[in-house]
Amino acid sequence: MNSKSHQTHITRLIARTAQLSLAYGADSDLVEDISQRLGKALGLNSIELSISSNALVITSLVNNSCVTTTRRIRAHGLNMTIVYELQRICIKAEKGIYDANKVERHLNRLKVKSYPAYLLIPAIGLSCACFCHLFGGDLAASMITFLASACGMALRLLMAKRHFNLLVNFHFTALLITVVAQLAYLPNISTTPELASAASVLLLVPGFPLINAMSDMIKGHMNVGIARWGQATLLTVSSVIGITIALQISKLIGLH
């Protein structure tokens, strides 16, 4: 490390790596691990991170010279492909394959890859229908579960594309799913209508955020863990409100 500008350049690369890792769903311990390993691989003496729910502060140290930078974190949804690519970049830097310029080039080339809607919607519907069958639901309940969860997933993707607030997204998705699932209560349709209602909303369970929240709190990142737990709780409450409204509507029209 022979200049302050080079140290600043590397610090910014590490900040970008940590920022992407947090934005796409990595837990805090993994972000810290990747950042410190990448910093040492690129020639820094040490990297110190302070991670909060919506920002991170990074300080690099080289021969008593410190550079500190701050980045705001904006969640982009879960995407383990991005997290995997960041880990791969870190490993190649450790092996000496990538220098700072190559790391920067590969960071700039990262693109979010997601499954197309025409595959994702039926896959989610099928998975919820399978859960309904595993819970003991009959064929009609499983088919209605497939229809309800597929409709809900289509609405969820549409609202995400139009950048609706995530709480609003979960609320209206839960509302639509439950309304469609009430079809199982029509006479002579299914003997297990309650299972269709229960299984079709499983796509709204914020499992990954809750796992990350627990992981962060257990590993000592209490503030990030509590923030993630709070976000997951709000999503759950938003879904429950949507489900409750849909159930009240079905009662008003006499389905229960």
Buried (B, 14 or more C-beta within 10 A) or exposed (E): BEEEEBBBBBBBBBBBBBBBBBBBBBBBBBBBBBBBBBBBBBBBBEBBBEBBBEEBBBBBBBEEEEBEBEBEBEBEEBBEBBBEBBBEBBBBBBEEEBBBEEBBEBBEEBEEEEEEEEEBBBEBBBBBBBBBBEBEBBEBBBBBBBBBBBBBBBBBBEBEEEEBEBBEBBBBBBBBBBBBBBBBBEEEBBEBBBBBBBBBBBBBEBEBBBEBBBBBBEBEBEBBBBBBBEBBBBBBEBBBBBBEBBBEBBEEEEBE
